[in-house]
């Protein structure tokens, strides 16, 4: 099967074409330009470069969240438009699972962390199993960085961190973690559409796909306005 | 003459309506689907950008599909996609822009970015098939107040803009102050019918250095002061009189500026556009003024006044035949200037 992968959940913009066990093309840019200006030109470039027939794709895969709300929507709007026009399904890949795929075969506990602001990270815990591939130990969730470190200390196994949260929280981790740990190097520590495409293929084969019409990002957080409204309601209730 | 009909799929998501339409040759509307989010935003007393963006992404495909179905066509019949790329809420605009780019890329068809105000002006081309530029156009909505000389298709001269609040914004704020809720325009209009427009004299702002510019924040403050003073004295206000008098003050300024500009530039046609163009007081005042001056008045039906995609399809058609094409790097521009491409 041929699948087109996208990740625009963070600062990185990335597109990839994968077919069965080949990665045909992958274009990743970690630059400040908005994804709205980069994602489609990048797709156009790799499709042209590899002389790919746009009608030859079987499915689309996208990092569906969490991440930057706007970044997620740019990726989602793109796959939704493509799904509508090409009449193919969408595989929503949890962003943290996509990141964990960067570390395929790693023996350590895999802990991707994305900076979620307000002293939180979006994180999940994953492990590779020789028979079953990627196993989810903890589903992706927003979490206080201290709570995450506490949990890792409880599990007490060697852990590898990756993701854009490693930089802002490097010192906190160093200070508070009690287990052995490492930080993934530059070529595998950020979002890659190749990982999304491959994770997407696995999910597709398990029947985990949806139509472009059904697809929406998974934000894992409500909007600020909704949050404040809930808080106001609570305060009123307590009075 | 065009050899063949040009069929445009248009997408609009600049604020709180997710909309798609199919329009032939800029004038004939085959479908005009609008999914309004108003119920959700009403709970917050105004449009919440993040919620608007989330709703757009949930509904965009269904709205596009409904527009194609109702027009009895498929994407294979579409010659180009026109999409609003500004001005508006950036996160909201990005949904329409992202989907439009992906569709054009997949189908190898041209992408035409359209200015939201150009769309509002073009709603008049749908309403009146014979209307051609030049004409004077007053664009009034919740986000915009523009007095525009439409020189030709796609060619505009902005004569006046608001210095502060948009006319529709003033309606929303006054509506909130007298307890009518959101959106204010239609509610003030309705209540004003029971009131006396000459009961209270509210100020009509003049801008000293620009004859055609507008200012509504002073008027809004005057209304709020009137309400507060009455409250402090313990007096009951007549809400209908406040609504009618406020509305008259807005209408007077809009009408006066538009008529002065039409006269100065020798225009024989005047058009209204945007949500506030549905306001009955504005329509009546403009009808009277245009009759008196011997000018023809045009305004779209209410469904074409609110945000919709048919108007984007009309504007997109004229951009398309003038050769406007956008690349895959088209971005949403929240403060896009009219005439900027």
Interface residues (C-beta under 8 A of the other chain):
Chain A: X34 X36 X37 X38 X40 X41 X43 X44 X54 X69 X70 X73 X74 X76 X77 X78 X79 X80 X81 X82 X83 X84 X85 X86 X212 X213 X216 X217 X219 X223 X224 X225 X226 X229
Chain B: X43 X44 X48 X50 X51 X53 X54 X57 X58 X60 X61 X62 X64 X65 X75 X90 X91 X94 X95 X96 X97 X98 X99 X100 X101 X102 X103 X105 X106 X107 X108 X327 X328 X329 X330 X331 X332
